[in-house]
């Protein structure tokens, strides 16, 4: 024998069907409007061609101020860091290097954006594989490239520093946030943070050294020929040049690559 229970009475919605339909339609319209608004937001056009733009101008500073002179650019870098995705200390280093060259070699015309483009490709502004940049500009752990042993796609450069700088007594390796090989650093390396040491693992020293090297190799970097010559001297690769240009151009209009 099966006991049958009376069916439960149907509950009526407290909301009229017309109101529910209206609210559903309102949600659809709101979502659609939001999507259209995002699509209609103007996108910042990233320039093509070379050289990339110089970016936001740095304020006047005393390039010979005692200690870390780049600290004078703290306010300037703080205004840009979120938009371009570069740490403040690294930005200060690039801005300071460009300011030094503007004062000492104005005919070069190198922009901080070019240095930022190179550092982005070489080491993600000193953060490759978990490294970080201290307020002094020091990058730790040290960033080292692969041994230049002549393998596929790799130049062969026997050791030139007895492993003192790059840690490899057999073959040279690129060092630091701007990836200098020991031989190049020995010739061009300079102290930029006022500690009396030219250190490839310090982003201040590396940025200023890169600026000096690029200006010496390219001459007038405000001209396409000069900028291209400088970049090809830094890394003999058309693909590398284009990648640096693209990132530097994004920084020049205040956006992330």
C-alpha positions in Angstrom: 0.0 0.0 0.0 1.4 3.4 -1.0 0.4 6.5 0.9 -0.3 9.4 -1.4 0.3 12.9 -0.2 -1.4 15.9 -1.6 0.7 17.9 -4.0 2.4 21.0 -2.5 0.7 24.2 -3.6 2.7 26.2 -6.2 4.3 29.3 -4.8 3.8 32.5 -6.7 6.7 34.9 -7.2 6.5 38.1 -5.3 7.9 39.8 -8.3 5.6 40.5 -11.3 6.7 38.9 -14.5 6.8 42.2 -16.2 9.2 43.7 -13.6 11.5 40.6 -13.9 11.6 41.0 -17.7 12.4 44.7 -17.3 15.3 44.0 -14.9 16.7 41.3 -17.2 16.6 43.6 -20.2 18.3 46.4 -18.1 21.2 44.1 -17.2 21.7 43.1 -20.9 21.7 46.8 -22.0 24.1 47.8 -19.2 26.6 45.1 -20.1 26.3 45.8 -23.8 26.8 49.6 -23.2 29.9 48.8 -21.0 31.4 46.7 -23.7 30.8 49.3 -26.4 32.3 52.0 -24.2 35.4 50.0 -23.7 35.7 49.4 -27.4 35.2 53.1 -28.1 37.9 54.2 -25.6 40.7 55.8 -27.7 43.9 53.7 -27.7 47.2 55.3 -27.5 48.9 54.9 -30.9 52.5 53.6 -30.6 54.7 55.2 -33.2 56.6 53.2 -35.7 59.9 53.9 -37.3 63.2 54.9 -35.7 64.4 56.5 -33.6 61.7 56.1 -30.9 60.5 59.2 -29.2 62.4 60.7 -26.2 59.5 60.2 -23.8 58.6 62.4 -20.8 61.3 65.0 -20.3 63.3 64.9 -17.1 63.4 67.9 -14.9 66.7 69.9 -14.5 69.0 68.2 -12.1 72.6 68.5 -10.8 74.3 65.6 -12.5 77.3 66.0 -10.2 75.4 66.1 -7.0 77.0 64.0 -4.2 75.8 60.4 -3.6 73.3 58.8 -5.9 72.5 61.8 -8.2 69.7 59.9 -9.8 67.7 60.3 -6.6 66.8 63.7 -7.8 64.5 62.1 -10.3 62.4 60.3 -7.7 59.3 62.5 -8.3 59.6 62.2 -12.0 59.9 58.5 -12.0 57.0 58.1 -9.5 54.6 59.7 -11.9 55.6 57.3 -14.7 56.2 54.0 -13.1 52.7 52.6 -13.1 51.9 53.7 -16.6 55.0 52.3 -18.2 55.5 49.3 -15.9 59.1 50.1 -14.9 60.4 50.3 -11.3 61.1 53.8 -10.0 64.8 53.1 -9.3 65.4 51.7 -12.8 63.5 54.7 -14.3 65.7 57.1 -12.3 68.8 55.3 -13.7 67.6 55.7 -17.3 66.6 59.3 -16.8 69.9 60.2 -15.1 72.0 58.6 -17.8 70.1 60.5 -20.5 70.5 63.7 -18.5 74.3 63.2 -18.2 74.7 62.7 -21.9 72.5 65.7 -22.6 74.9 67.8 -20.6 78.2 66.2 -21.7 77.4 65.1 -25.3 74.3 67.0 -26.4 75.0 66.1 -30.0 74.1 62.5 -29.2 70.5 63.1 -28.2 69.9 59.7 -26.6 66.5 59.4 -24.9 65.9 57.5 -21.7 63.3 55.5 -23.6 66.1 53.8 -25.7 67.9 52.7 -22.5 64.6 51.4 -21.1 63.9 49.5 -24.3 67.2 47.8 -24.1 67.0 47.0 -20.4 63.5 45.6 -20.9 64.7 43.2 -23.5 67.9 42.3 -21.7 66.7 41.8 -18.1 63.2 43.1 -17.6 64.7 46.1 -15.9 66.8 44.1 -13.6 64.1 41.6 -12.5 65.0 38.6 -14.7 64.5 35.3 -13.0 63.5 36.9 -9.7 66.3 39.5 -9.3 65.4 42.9 -7.8 66.7 46.4 -7.9 67.6 48.0 -4.6 67.3 51.8 -4.0 71.0 52.1 -4.5 70.6 50.6 -8.0 72.2 47.3 -7.0 70.7 44.2 -8.8 70.6 41.0 -6.8 70.9 38.1 -7.4 73.4 39.0 -10.1 72.2 38.4 -13.6 74.5 36.3 -15.9 74.0 35.2 -19.5 74.8 31.8 -21.0 78.5 31.0 -21.6 79.6 32.4 -24.9 81.0 29.1 -26.1 80.3 29.1 -29.8 77.2 26.9 -29.6 74.3 27.2 -32.0 73.5 30.9 -32.4 76.0 31.9 -29.8 79.3 33.8 -30.3 82.5 32.3 -29.1 84.3 34.5 -26.6 87.0 32.9 -24.5 87.4 34.2 -21.0 88.9 37.7 -20.7 88.5 38.4 -17.0 89.6 35.1 -15.4 86.1 34.7 -14.2 86.5 37.7 -11.8 83.4 39.6 -13.0 81.2 37.0 -14.7 82.1 34.0 -12.6 83.2 31.9 -15.6 86.9 31.2 -16.0 86.4 29.5 -19.4 84.1 31.6 -21.5 82.8 35.2 -21.1 79.2 35.7 -20.1 77.0 38.9 -20.4 76.6 40.6 -17.0 74.0 42.7 -15.2 70.8 44.4 -16.2 72.2 45.7 -19.4 74.2 42.5 -20.2 77.7 43.7 -20.9 80.5 41.3 -21.6 83.6 41.7 -19.4 85.7 43.0 -22.3 83.3 45.8 -23.1 82.7 46.7 -19.5 86.5 47.0 -18.9 86.7 49.7 -21.6 83.4 51.6 -21.0 82.2 50.9 -17.5 81.7 54.0 -15.3 80.4 54.7 -11.8 77.1 56.5 -11.8 75.7 56.1 -8.3 78.6 57.8 -6.4 80.0 54.8 -4.6 83.4 54.9 -6.4 82.9 51.5 -8.1 82.0 50.8 -11.8 79.7 47.8 -11.3 77.9 46.1 -14.2 75.4 44.7 -11.6 74.4 48.2 -10.6 71.6 49.6 -12.9 72.8 53.2 -12.5 76.3 52.3 -13.6 75.0 50.0 -16.4 72.6 52.6 -17.8 75.1 55.4 -18.0 77.7 53.0 -19.5 75.2 51.9 -22.1 74.4 55.5 -22.9 78.1 56.4 -23.4 78.6 53.3 -25.6 75.6 53.9 -27.7 76.5 57.5 -28.3 80.0 56.6 -29.2 78.9 54.0 -31.7 75.9 55.9 -33.2 76.8 59.5 -33.1 73.5 61.4 -33.5 70.8 59.1 -32.1 68.1 61.5 -33.1 68.6 60.4 -36.7 67.5 57.0 -38.0 71.0 56.1 -39.3 72.7 56.9 -36.0 70.1 55.1 -33.8 70.3 52.0 -36.0 74.1 52.0 -36.0 74.1 52.3 -32.2 71.6 49.4 -31.7 73.4 47.1 -34.2 76.6 47.7 -32.3 74.9 46.8 -29.1 73.5 43.6 -30.6 74.0 42.7 -34.3 70.4 41.6 -34.9 67.6 43.2 -36.8 65.0 41.3 -34.7 66.6 42.7 -31.6 66.6 46.2 -33.0 62.9 46.0 -33.8 62.0 44.6 -30.4 63.9 47.4 -28.6 62.3 50.0 -30.9 58.8 48.7 -30.1 59.3 48.8 -26.4 61.0 52.2 -26.4 58.2 53.6 -28.6 55.6 52.4 -26.1 57.5 54.1 -23.3 57.8 57.3 -25.4 54.0 57.7 -25.3 53.7 56.6 -21.6 52.3 53.1 -21.9 53.5 49.6 -21.3 54.8 47.6 -24.3 
